[in-house]
């Protein structure tokens, strides 16, 4: 076994590991932003009055 082969294998393994870690970090970021968006939508819709706009007072 040649020393250059070991070095090349080490470099390619580290590149693969870095690529995998980057993919995981991006996936976590996407999941977190999705949760934040869902919470914002839930907070916005929860504050609305469900009876608002259902009737019009024409006797005023």
C-alpha positions in Angstrom: 0.0 0.0 0.0 1.4 3.3 -1.0 1.4 6.3 1.4 -0.2 8.5 -1.2 -3.2 6.2 -1.4 -3.7 6.5 2.4 -3.4 10.3 2.3 -5.9 10.4 -0.6 -8.3 8.1 1.2 -8.0 10.3 4.4 -8.8 13.5 2.4 -11.8 12.0 0.6 -13.2 10.6 3.9 -12.8 14.0 5.6 -14.5 15.7 2.6 -17.4 13.2 2.8 -17.7 13.8 6.5 -17.8 17.6 6.0 -20.3 17.3 3.3 -22.6 15.1 5.5 -22.3 17.6 8.4 -23.2 20.5 6.1 -26.2 18.6 4.9 -27.4 17.9 8.5 -26.9 21.5 9.5 -28.9 22.7 6.5 -31.7 20.2 7.3 -31.8 21.3 10.9 -32.0 25.0 9.9 -34.9 24.2 7.5 -36.7 22.3 10.2 -36.3 25.2 12.7 -37.5 27.8 10.3 -40.5 25.6 9.4 -41.4 25.4 13.1 -41.0 29.1 13.5 -43.3 29.8 10.5 -45.9 27.4 11.9 -45.8 29.0 15.3 -46.3 32.5 13.7 -49.3 31.3 11.7 -50.8 29.7 14.8 -50.3 32.9 16.8 -51.8 35.0 14.1 -54.9 33.0 13.5 -55.5 32.4 17.3 -55.7 36.1 17.9 -58.5 36.6 15.4 -62.1 36.8 16.6 -64.1 34.0 14.8 -67.3 36.0 14.9 -65.7 39.1 13.4 -67.3 40.0 10.1 -70.2 37.5 10.3 -72.9 40.1 10.7 -73.6 43.7 9.8 -75.6 46.0 12.1 -77.9 48.0 9.7 -80.0 49.6 12.5 -77.3 51.9 13.8 
